[in-house]
């Protein structure tokens, strides 16, 4: 399975794994599964850290390494896809993550119930 962690799931996987559902913890601990975090989510985390809304590790690359995840770049195909999405969700970071999941055939690890309205596979975080 190819997993795309939203910003909260990434934070929990790194700093507070007990916050994750048992199913999400099992999936993230399975070495056969690929783990990704969108650059959009990392950007969102960086913004929240810079304005004091979030306290998290300074070295996001190391945090990704520590949970054996890779950053997922934003491509022109992702941008084209996000333009066609209905507005079930208004958050631009989440909309990009949804477009990436559609284009890359990823399962999103999230607690955000609005994500499932897009028909993408979701693993409850």
C-alpha positions as CSV (number, residue, x, y, z in Angstrom):
1,X,0.0,0.0,0.0
2,X,1.2,3.5,-0.7
3,X,0.3,5.9,2.1
4,X,0.0,9.7,2.0
5,X,0.0,11.1,5.5
6,X,-1.7,14.4,6.0
7,X,0.0,17.1,8.2
8,X,-1.6,15.8,11.4
9,X,-0.9,12.2,10.7
10,X,2.7,13.0,10.0
11,X,3.0,15.0,13.3
12,X,1.4,12.1,15.2
13,X,3.5,9.4,13.5
14,X,6.7,11.3,14.4
15,X,5.9,12.8,17.8
16,X,2.8,11.1,19.3
17,X,2.2,7.7,17.6
18,X,-0.4,6.7,20.2
19,X,-2.6,9.4,18.8
20,X,-3.0,7.4,15.6
21,X,-5.6,4.7,15.2
22,X,-4.5,1.1,15.6
23,X,-5.0,0.5,11.9
24,X,-2.9,3.5,11.0
25,X,-0.1,2.4,13.4
26,X,-0.2,-1.1,11.8
27,X,0.0,0.3,8.3
28,X,2.8,2.7,9.1
29,X,4.8,-0.1,10.8
30,X,4.5,-2.4,7.9
31,X,7.7,-2.2,6.0
32,X,6.0,-3.3,2.8
33,X,4.0,0.0,2.7
34,X,5.4,3.1,1.2
35,X,5.0,6.3,3.2
36,X,4.8,9.8,1.7
37,X,4.1,13.3,3.0
38,X,3.1,16.0,0.5
39,X,5.3,19.0,0.1
40,X,2.0,20.9,0.5
41,X,1.6,19.4,4.0
42,X,5.2,20.2,4.9
43,X,4.7,23.8,3.7
44,X,1.6,24.0,5.8
45,X,3.6,22.8,8.9
46,X,6.3,25.3,8.1
47,X,3.8,28.2,7.9
48,X,2.2,27.2,11.2
49,X,5.6,26.9,12.9
50,X,6.6,30.3,11.6
51,X,3.5,32.1,13.0
52,X,3.7,30.3,16.4
53,X,0.6,28.1,15.8
54,X,2.6,24.8,16.0
55,X,5.7,23.6,17.8
56,X,7.4,20.8,16.0
57,X,10.9,19.6,15.1
58,X,13.0,22.1,13.2
59,X,14.5,19.5,10.9
60,X,11.5,18.2,8.8
61,X,13.8,16.1,6.6
62,X,15.1,14.2,9.7
63,X,11.5,13.7,10.9
64,X,10.6,12.2,7.5
65,X,13.7,9.9,7.7
66,X,12.8,8.9,11.2
67,X,9.4,7.6,10.1
68,X,10.8,6.2,6.9
69,X,8.7,8.6,4.7
70,X,9.6,10.5,1.6
71,X,8.4,13.9,0.6
72,X,6.1,14.0,-2.4
73,X,6.8,16.8,-4.8
74,X,4.0,18.8,-6.5
75,X,3.9,18.2,-10.2
76,X,2.1,19.9,-13.1
77,X,-0.2,16.9,-13.2
78,X,-1.1,17.4,-9.6
79,X,-1.8,21.1,-10.3
80,X,-4.0,20.2,-13.3
81,X,-5.9,17.7,-11.1
82,X,-6.5,20.2,-8.3
83,X,-8.1,22.6,-10.8
84,X,-10.8,20.0,-11.5
85,X,-11.7,19.0,-8.0
86,X,-15.1,20.0,-6.6
87,X,-15.1,22.2,-3.6
88,X,-16.1,19.6,-0.9
89,X,-13.0,20.9,0.8
90,X,-11.7,24.5,0.8
91,X,-8.3,24.1,2.4
92,X,-5.7,24.5,-0.4
93,X,-3.1,22.3,1.2
94,X,-5.6,19.4,1.6
95,X,-6.9,19.9,-1.9
96,X,-3.4,19.5,-3.3
97,X,-2.9,16.4,-1.1
98,X,-6.1,15.0,-2.5
99,X,-5.1,15.7,-6.1
100,X,-1.7,14.0,-5.4
101,X,-3.5,10.9,-4.0
102,X,-5.7,10.7,-7.1
103,X,-2.8,11.1,-9.5
104,X,-0.4,8.8,-7.7
105,X,-2.9,6.2,-6.5
106,X,-2.3,6.8,-2.8
107,X,-4.3,6.1,0.3
108,X,-4.6,9.2,2.5
109,X,-4.0,8.7,6.3
110,X,-6.3,11.4,7.9
111,X,-9.1,12.0,10.3
112,X,-10.6,14.6,8.0
113,X,-14.0,13.2,7.0
114,X,-14.3,15.6,4.0
115,X,-11.5,13.8,2.2
116,X,-13.6,10.7,1.5
117,X,-16.0,12.9,-0.6
118,X,-13.4,12.8,-3.3
119,X,-13.5,9.0,-3.7
120,X,-9.9,8.5,-2.7
121,X,-8.9,5.6,-0.4
122,X,-8.7,6.8,3.2
123,X,-7.1,5.1,6.2
124,X,-8.5,6.7,9.3
125,X,-5.7,8.3,11.3
